[in-house]
Amino acid sequence: MLHLTDGVWENWSGSVSARPTHVHYPETESELRTVVENAGETLRVAGAGHSFPPVAKSEATFVSLERYTGLVDADPEARQVTVRAGTPLWQLTEALSEYGLMLENMGDIDAQSIAGALSTGTHGTGTDFGVMATQAAGLRLITADGSVLDLGRGDDRFPHAQVSLGALGVLSTVTLDVVDGYRLRERKRPVDIEDVLANLEDYREFRNFEFWWFPHTDTALVKTLEETDETGEPGRLDAIEERIENLAWEGINRVGRRLPRAAPSLNRITTGTFADSERVGPAKDIYPTTRDVRFNETEYGVPREDAAEVLRELRDVVESHDVLFPVEFRDVASDSIPLSPATGRDSTFIAVHAYHRRPYESLVADAESVFDRFEGRPHWGKHHTKTAADLTSLYPEWESFLDVRAELDREGLFLNDHLHEIFGV
């Protein structure tokens, strides 16, 4: 939902705000085209506000697709669906379940719109799975002059539109390859961080694997997911436990904000409460996690073979900032999408977080100094300081993307200040 307070919009973490002159809530593709045709200055789509940098920011025309949602078509035999761009992931997976279908993979936050998730290179974890945009089979785009462009595999412009930061046009509908519904067994357990790093290849045998290392401790909380035929559903107690964990984590971070030097003790207390846990259920219920405690985040994709070394180098950097939030570690498969941070290489995404009431800029800069040594590529929806001068050498098809952007949006209708800086135009 797009929330405006006295005409001002803020993203989820509060790191970005804007006072747009025009706000539109189209309910049909025709209305969406009319909005684009009549926009005189910058037009951006708000999405769910889960991007930390000002990707979506517009001080002119702001478009919310929260009334343009739901499935357009579903073909269970072909395992393909078409969905309106504003559909939140949680609503999409609910709709898919009615046809016995599911996304092959997703992350642990399901609040984003499908268009926002694809456009920013959002990902889950698993060595066999790419960023979510690899699940797109077709994209319907409203370009700067209001015309409709259907892009699919075989069209040279399609991979450029799969991850585009919304710089090529406004997505209207998305056609996705999906799979038969499946069930997952989730296991979480505390493990010594060096033990995890020494045995990464074993952990990577799981369908999905990730961990969170807690600064000032040697403890990582490891999560694995496996497909299973076992019955069972996440119960009410799981939801209550998650709620309690969020409340406790909020309290710990508030204490850490007042007493930064207490960070080591607070995290040792936190990790001391960890215990093995397990639950089973439909994938749509197992992937998502409630994130009530707000934070700011930077995340970079690095070559998978360097990931353990990157994590080790990050430890001192993160601890020097008295950070409580854990560092997250996830694998993503290589793809051939020009603006995907995983383009051309199997990658590991490593994320550094800071409580939203604490400064994060110097933490981001220091973390980037480590990522830079390994040719890290920033996640587009997370904080970073990269500009066109940095990005050109990191993405082999950078120039071809710029050519397609110039072809489809010659006047720069879809560029805000942040995107001008990124693309150098």
N, C-alpha and C positions, 0 to 999 in steps of 0.2 A: 504494500500500500504506500502511496506517495503521501507523506505527511508534510504539510506546510504550516508553520507557526508564524502568524502575522506576515504571511507571504514569503517566508524564508524556509528553504529546504535544507535539511542536513542528512548526510549519509549515516550509516549504522553506527560507526565509531565516533562520529562527531568531528572528524578531521576535515571535512569539506562542507561548505555551505554555499547557497546561492539564492538570489532573489530574482527569479525569472519574470520577464515582463508578460509572457503569455504561457498558460498551462493548458494542455489539451488532454482529454480522456477519450480518444476515439473508440468506437464499439464495433466498427466494421472496417474492412480494408478500404472501402470507398472514402470513409471519413478520414482514414489515415493518409490516403493520397492527397486529399484536400488540404490537410494540415501541412504536408510537405510542400505542396505547390504554393501555398500562401505564406510560407515562412520567409521572411526577408533577411534575417540575420542568422546567427548560429542556432541550429536545432540539434538537441540531444535527447536521447531516450533515458528516462530516469532509472529504469530497472528496479531492483529491490533495494538499491542503495548499499550493497555489500562490497562494492569496490572501495578500497581505502584511498587511493589517489583520485584526483578530480577527472576521471575518465568520463563520467556522465554529466559533469557540471555544465550548466548553461545559464547565462544571465539574460538570455533572450527567449527563445522558444523551448519549452520543456514539454516532453510528451510522456505520459504514463500509459502503458498498455495493460493496466490492471483490469480494464473492462473488455479486453480483447484476448480472451483465454479459451482453453478447451481444445478437445480433439476435433479436427476437421474430417479425418478419415482414418480408419483402422483396417488393415488387411492381415489378420492373424496368420493366414497360410503363407503369405509372402514375408511375414515378420517385419512389417513396415507400417509406420503411422505418420500422419501429418498433423501438426499441432500449431495453434496460433502462438505467435512469438512471445506474448506476455504471460504465458502459462507458467506458474511457479513449479519447480521440480516436484514438490510434494503433491500438487494437484495432478501433475502428469503421471507420476507413478501410481496414484490411486486410480486414475482412468485406465492405465495400462492393465492393472490387475483385473479389471472387469472383463478383459479379453484374454486373460491368462498369459499376459506378456510383461516384460520388464526391461529396463535399461541394462546393458551388459555390465556396466560399472558406473559408479558415481561417488562423490565425496561425502563428507559427513554433515554438510549443511545443505538443506533442501529448500531454503527460502528463495534462492535466486530464480529469476525467470529463465526459461530455456534459452532465450535469445542472449541474455547477459552472460549465462554460463558458457555458451559457445564462443561468443565474441571476445571474451577475455582469456580464453585458454584454460578455463577451469578444469580441474582434474580430480580423480580419486587416487587410488594407489593400486599397484599390481604390475609385475613385469610384463604381463601379456596385454595390458590395456593402455591405450593412448589417452591424450586429453579428450574431454567429452566431445569436442568438435569432430573427432574421427568417427563418431556415430552418426553424423549427418550424411544423408544421401541426397538431399536436395534443399535448396534455399530459395525463397521467394522474396525479392528485394524491391523496396520502393526507392528509386534513385532520385537524385536532386531535382530533376524536372517533373517528378510525380509519375513517371512511367514505371511499369512493372517488369521486372527482369526475373525469369525463372532460370536458376542455375543448377546444374547437376553434374555428376561425374562425366568427364569427357569434355566439359567446357573449361577452357584454360583459366577462366576467371573464378571458377568454383572454389578451388583451394584457397585463393586469396580472400574469399568471402567467409570461409569457415572460421577463421580467427581474424577479425578485422577491426576490433575496438569500435565498431559502429561507424567507421570512417568511409565506407563505401555506399551506405544508404541505411534505410530502416528495414530491418527484417519484418516481414509480414507473417509468413508461415515457415515452418521447418519440417522437412521429412526426415524421419529417423529410422535407421536400422535398429530393430529391437530383437530380443530373444525370448524364448519361453520363460515363464515365471520360474523362479528357483528359490530355494531356501538356504539360509546361511547359519552356520554355527560360529558365534563370536567368542573368542577367548581373550582375556586380558590377564597379564601377570607382570609383576615387577621383576626386572632382571638387571644385573650389573651392566653398566653401559659398555665396558670393554668386552664383556662376554658377547653382547649383541653385535658389536662391530667386528669381532673376530669370527663370527658365525653368520654373517649376512647372507651368504649363498644358501645356507640351510633354511633360514627364515624366508628367503625369497621363493622357496618351493611352495609356499602357501599361495592360495588364490589371491589373497590380499594380505599385505603385511605393512605395518607402520609402527613407529614408536615415538614417544615423547620423552626426551631427556630433560630432567629437572635440574636447573642450574644450582650450583653449590652442593650437589650430591653426586653420588656415583650411580644413581638409580634411573633406569628408563622403564616407562610403562609400555609394554609391548602388546599390540593388538593384532590378532590374526583372524582371518575369515576363511572358512571352508564351506563348500557346498555340501548339503546333507539332505537326506530324505526323512530325518527325524521330525516328529511332530512337535508342537509347542509354539507358544506365542510369547513375546515380551509382555509381561503382566503389569498390573497396576503398581506392584511393588517396585518394578524397574523404573517406572516413571517417577514415583515418589523419591526413590534413591537418587535419581538424576537431579531432581529438584533440590534435594538436600545438599548434594555435592556442589551445585551451583551457588547456593546460599553460603555454604562454608567457604568456597573459593573467593566469592565476593568479599566476605569478611576478612579473609587472610590478606587479600590485595589492598584492602583499605588500611589495614594495620601496616602493611609494607610500604604504603604511600607515606604514612606519617613517620615510620621508622625504617628508612631504607637500609640501615646497617643491620637490621634484624632479618634481612632476606635469607641468609644462610640458615639461620635457626628455623625460620618459618617453613622453608622448603624441606628441611630435614624432618620436621614434625609432619608435614603433608605426606611425604613419601613413606613415613613410618606407618601410615594408616593403610597403605596399599595392600591388597590381598588378591589372590587368584579369583577370577569370576568367569562365568560362562552363561550364555543365553542362546536360544535358537528361535528362528522365526522367518517369515517371508523377507526377502531381500529388502523390500521397500520399508520394512519396519526396523531392520537391523542397521542399515547404512547410517540413517540420520542420528545426529546427536544434538540435544538442546544446548545452545550456547547463550546463556543469559548474561554472562560476565563479559562486558565489552572490552575490546582491545584494539590496538593498532598492530599491523603486521607487515613484514617484508618477507618475500619468498623468492628464491632463485632456483632455477634448474641448472644442475652441474652435470658433467659427464659421470655416468654411473660408477665407472671404475675409480673415480676420485672421491666419491661421496664420504667414505670413512675418514679420509684425511681432512676433508673440509670440516666435518663435524668436530674432529679433534681440535682443529685450529680455532673453531668458533667458541670453544668452551671458555677460554680465558677472556675473549672479547665480551661475551655475554655476561659473564660473572663480574666484569669490571663495571657494569652498569647496575648492579644490584637488582637484576631482573628476577622476578618470581615465575613468570610464565615459562612453560617448557618450550624447548626447541623441537620442532616436528620434522619427521624424516619419512618421505614417501617416494616410491619408484613409479616411473611412467615410461611407457614404450616409445620408441622412436616413431616419427611420422614424417610426412612430406608436405605439411602445411606451412607455407612460407613464414607466417608470423607466429607459429606455435613455438614456445620456448623449448620444445622437445624436437624441433625439426632436425632431421638428419642424425640424431644420436639418442641412444637409450640414456635416460636421464634419471637423476634423483633430485627431488625438490626438497629443499631444506628451508624451513620457515622459522623466523624469530619474531616473538610477540612481546608487546609491552601493554600493561594495564592502561585503559583509555584515559585515566586521570593523571597519567605520568608522561613526561616528555619522551618522545620516541625518535626524534630526528637524528641525534648523535648516535643512537644505537643502530639505526638504519645505516648511517654512513660508515660506522666501524664494521658492521657485518658485511657491507658491500666491499670493503677493502679485502676481505677474505674471499668472497665470491669472485671478485675480479681476477684474482690470481689463478682461478680455474676456469676462466672464460664463462662465468655464470651468466645466464640470461634471466631477466626479471619476469616474474608473473605479472601480467598487465593489470590485474585487479588488486595488487599489493603495492605498498609503498616502495618507491625506488627514485633514484635521482638521474637516471639515464636520459640522454638526449640523442638526437640523430647522429651526432658525431661519434658517440659510443656504440650505438646500435648497428650502424652500417656494417661494421666488421664482424658482428656477432651472428648475423643472419645472412646466409648465402644468397637468398632471393629477396633481399631487402629492396633493391632497386626495382625489381619487377613488381613488387607490391605498390611502390610509389607510382609506377606507370599506370597500374589499374586504378588506383585512387584518383589520379589526375584525369583519367578517361571518364570515370563515372561521376566525379564531383569537382568539375573544373574550378568553380567559384569558392569551394571550401565551405559549403553550407554546414557540413557535419563536423567541422573542426572547431574545437574550443582552444583556449590558450595552451592547455596541457598537450593536446594532440599536435598543435602547431610546433611545439617544442620537440616532441618525440619524432615527428616526421620531417622537421626542418623545412617546413614550407609555410 
